[in-house]
Amino acid sequence: MSKKVRLGIIGLGQQGGAYAKFIADGLVPNIEIGAICDTDPAKKDLAASTYPDVPFHDDYIAMLDSGDVDAVVTCVPHYLHPEMGIAALQRNIHALVEKPAGVYTKQVKELNEFAASKPELSFAIMFNQRNNPLYRKIKEIVDNGEIGAIRRTNWIITTWWRPQGYYNSSAWRATWGGEGGGVLVNQAPHQLDLWQWICGVPKSVYAKVAYGFRRDIAVEDEVTAVVDYGDGATGVFVTATHDLTGTDRFEILGDQGKIVVEGSKTATVTRLNKPERELSDGMGMEDVRKLFMGQLKPEEYYTTEVIEFESVWGGQHAGVLENFAANILDGTPLLAPGSDGINGVRLANAIHLSSWTGTEVGLDFDEDVFLAELNKRIAAEGQFPERS
């Protein structure tokens, strides 16, 4: 293999087109475009005019078998990521799948199990937010125990406003059979991933989900989920696509500090001088009086740090592509191993299942029960095949 990975781009839509431009513009120095694939004839003309020297295929299997590519990225509808990832790995071609890794855990598990049987191949997922220096720093702070054991988390992420015209743009959009869900599978997978990546995988979830609440769609456009981490620790996740001004606020409360992230840009980190319970137990009534009178000095109890990084949207994606190629070329550890993709899918599935059944659902839920419920909704739409 040359010093550059020949990447096959499956799907020359918004994401695939962006990745092709990043590579062509030199933002990913260890990758070159090996081939482009799209089933839309119009994309063939686009590719011919924009990337005239790059082979074009209208069948991804033909591209995989062409010898033109060392690796692929799957910029296609969600249901197709697992089957395309497996098809690539079967042919000893490295695979980078777009988020989400799939729609339901049963299909993602098949992808993960096959990838595990090919440890010599690179398998990654496009969780570009893991390449955001702010969230990497926050994870480091939490992992180092700087705010102690997590007691509560809250993430309100409603900056996903989508007008009705967006949903009307295609017959498959916002359908169970075409997309497999709404905001949980289309807009919020990055936050579902980061939430668990930083704070840990919860044990169970109880959710109230609204389907077609403020939009004329079948899938969810508003979600409120409460998770249980065990040992009394809980978390709340709120997301929606009908909040025009939107909020992005992420809080992590530990027993020795707190992190508050605003707009995915700025984090305020408070570190207590002692665990909160020790501070509480050590306060007499005179201290309580001073506290209520505002006479206690904050520095006696905690320090505060504000963290902010400049992080360009395209730079995060290009960084994941470069890291994927580096893993192929020299074994550089992956920022986002493909096997991690199942975590967000599992949580999204549990949220849906909880709302459908009106019960608290463990993260070890029965995958066949979820799939049966999903297929009921696909069948009711009457335009897409049921899933197995």
N, C-alpha and C positions, 0 to 999 in steps of 0.2 A: 504494500500500500504506500502511496505517496505521502508527503508531509501534510497534504490536505485531504480531508474526507470528502468524497463525492456524495453529496446529499441529494436524495430524491424527494421532491416536494409533492405530496399527494393532496391535491386540492389547491387551486390557485385563486382562492377567494380572498377575503379580507386578511386573514392570518397568513395563509400561504403566500399571498402577494407581498405582505410586509416582510416575511422572512427572506423571500427571494431578493427583495430590495436591500435588506440589511447585508446580505452576502455580496450582492453585486457592488454595493457601495464600499465594500472593504471593512465593514464593521465586525466581521467574523473571519479573522485572518487564516484560521485553520480549516475553513470549509470552502468548497466551490460547489456550484449547482451542477449535479450530475445529470439530472433529468427532471422533467415536470410532468405531472399526470393530472388530467381533469376530464370528466365525462361531458362537460359543456363545450360544444363546438366553438363557441365564441372565445373560450379561453385559449384554444389552439391558436387563433389569430392574434390574440393578445400576447401570448408567449413568443410567437414567431416575430412579432415586431419589437418586443422588449428584450427578449433573450434569444436572438436568432441562431446562436451557436449551440443552444441547449436542446437535446433530444426531447420530443414531446410524445406522450402516450395517452390514449384515452381509456386504457385498462391498466389498473395498478399491478395486476399479476404479470402482465407483459412487461411492465417497467422493472419489476423485481427480477424477472428472468432475463432481462436485456444485457446484464453485465455492465450497465452504465452507472450503478450506484453501489456504494459501500454501506449506506445507512439511509433511513427515511424518516420524515416527520409527517404525521397523519393529521392534516388540517381538514377534517371531514366531519359529518354529523356524528353525534356522540355514540350512537349504537355501533358505529363501524370501527371505532378505535381498537377494541380487543381483537376482532377478526383480522384486521390489517396488521396489527402488531405481531400476532401469531404467524401470519403468512410471511412476514419479513424474517422473523427469527427462524422459521423453518428452513429458509434459504440461506441461513448464516449471514443475514443482513441486520445490522444494528438498528434499533427502533427507538424513536422519540415520539411519544404519543401526546397529543394535545389534551388539555383538561376539558371535561372530566375523563378519567380513564375509561369510563363506560357509564351505563345508566343503572345497572343493578349488579350487586356484588357477585352473583353467580358467574356472570360472564367475565368480570374483572379477575376473579379468582382463577379462572381457566387461563387467562393471559399470564398472571403472575406465576402459576405453576409451570407453564411451558417455559417462561423466561428463566425460571430457576433451574430448569433442565439444560439451559444453555449459558452457564456461568461465564463462558469465554466471550460472550457478546454483551455489548452495552445496551441497557434498557433503562430509559429515563422518561420523565413526564415534564411537560412545560408548566411547572409551577414557578413562573418568573418572579413572583413576590418573595420567594425564598432567596432570590438574588438582590432583594431590596436591603441595603445596608442597615436601615432602621430596624427591620424585623429580625435581621441576623443578630444585631446587638441586643435586642430585647430577649431573644432566645438565650443568648450567652448569659445575660444577667439572671434570668430565671434558672437556667441550668446550674449556674454557680452558687445558687442558694442565697443570692444577695437580698431577696425580699422574703426569704423563708418559704415555708410550705404554703401552697396556694389554698386560699379559703373561698374565693369567689371570683368569677370572671363575668364580664358583660361585654357584648359587642353589638352595637347598633350600627348597621351598615345598610342605609337606605339611599345611597347615592346611585342607584340603578334605575333612575326614572326612564321609562320607555313609553312613548305615546302609542295610541292604538294603531297608527300607520305602520309602526315597526312590526307589530304582530300580524298585520294584514299583508305584509310584503311577500309572504310565501305560505303555501298551503301546509307545509310541514312544521312551520314555526308555532311554538306554544301548543303543541299537541302531545299526547301521551305516546302515540306511535311514531311520531317524527323526531321529537326531541327528548321524550321521556320525562318531561317535567317543565317547570318554569324557572323562577329565579334561583332555586336551589341547584339546578343542574346547568344553568346557562350563565348566570351572572355571578353567583356567590361561591363557586367552588374554591377560589383562591382563599377566601376568608375561612371557609370550613377546613381547608388544609392548614392554614396558619394557626388557627385556633387550637387544633389538636397537636400540631408540630411544636408549639410553644408551651401549651398548658397541659397536654396529655389527653389520652383517649378516655372519654367518660364511660361510665358503666351502663347508664340508661338515659332515656329522654322521654319527656312528655311534651307534646306539641299541639298548638292551635294554629291551623293553617287555613287560609282563605283561598278558594279556587274561583277565579273569575270575579274577584271582589270589586275591583275598580276598573277592570278591563274586560272586554268581551272575548274571553279565552277559556279553555277548559282546565288549564293547569294553574299552579299557585302563583299569586302575585303579592301575597303577604304571608309572613311566617313569624311566629313567636315560639321559640323552643326553650325549654328548661331542662338542663342536663344535671345528672348526679355523678360526681366523681368518686363518691364514697367518703367515709370519715367526715361527713357533714359538709363537705365542699360542694358548691353548686355553681352553675353557669347559666347565662341567658344569652340567646342569640336572636336578634330581630333583623329581618330584612324585608324589603318591599320594592316594587317597581313603579309606585304611584306617588312618591314623595318628590315633588318638583325641585325643592331646594336641597333635600337630602341631608343626612347626618352620617358621619363616619367616626365613631368614638369607641375605643377599645380599652377596657379597664381590667387590670389583673391585681387583685388584692391578696397579699401574702400576710403571714403572721409577723413579718418583720419589715414590711414595706408595701409599696404600691406603685404601679405603672399605669399612666393614663396616656393613651395615644390619641391624637386629634388629627383627622384628615389623612391618616397614614403618612404624615410628614414630620410631626413633632411628638416626642415622648417626654413626659415629666416623670422622673423617677424619684420616689421618696424612699429613703432608707432609714428605718428606725434604729436608734442607738442600741436598743435591746428589743427582744421579742415583745409584742404588744401586751401579752398577758403579764410579763414581768413588770412592764411599766405600770399597768393597771394595779397589780398587787402591791406595788411599792409606793402608791400615792395615798397619803393621809388626807384628812378632811381639809387641812389648810391648803394642800396642793389642789384639791378639788375646788376650793373657793377661788384660788388664784386662776385656775383654769377657766371657771365660769366668768370671772371678771376680766379675762383677757390679759392677765399679768404674767403668765408663764412665757418664757422665751422659747420659740420653736427649736432653736439649736440645742436646747437641753434634751430634746426628745428625738429629733430627726434632722436629716440633711436632705436637700432637694437639688436635683440636677436636671437640666433640660437638654435633651439630645435631639439634634436635627441634622439630616443629611440631604444633600442634593442628589436626587436619583431620577434620571430621565427614563420615561416609560420604555422607549425602544432599547435603551441600554440594558435594561433588565432582561428582556427577551434575547438580545444578542449575546448577553453573558451566559445564559443557559445553553444556547446553541454552541458557543465556544467551549464551555465546560463539557458538554456532551462529546464534542469532537476530541477534546483533550483526554477524556476517559478512554476513548477508542484508541488514540495514538500512543499514549504513555501511561495510562492507568490512573490519571488524576481522579480523585474521589468525586462522585457525582453530587451536585447540589441537591438534586431531586431524583432519587432512585425511582424507577417506574413502579416498583412494588409498593411504594407509599401511596400511590393513587387510590388504592382501595379504601383508605381510611375516610376520606371525604365522601366517597360514594356510599360507604356503609352508614355514615351519619345521616346523609340526605335520605337514604332508604328508611332508616329508623324514624326520622321525622315524618316522612310521608305515612309510614305504617301506623305510627302513633295517632296521627290525625284521622286516618281512615277507620281505625278501630276504637278510637276514643280512650285508649289505655296507655299506660306507661310501657315503653318498649325497651328491652335490654339490647345492648349493642351486639349480643350473640343471638339475635332473632333468627327465626327459621327462614332461610332464603327462599324456599319454595312457597311459603305463605306470602311473602312479599311479591314474588313473581306472579302468583295467581291473582292477587289484587291488582297488580299493574296490568295484566292481560285483560281483566274485566273492563278496565278503562280504555284500553286499546280497541277492544272489540266493540265497545259502545260508539267509538268514533267511526268505525266501519270503513276506513280508508288505508289502514296499514296492517301488515301481518302480525299475529301474536308472536311472542318471544318464547324461547325455550332455554 
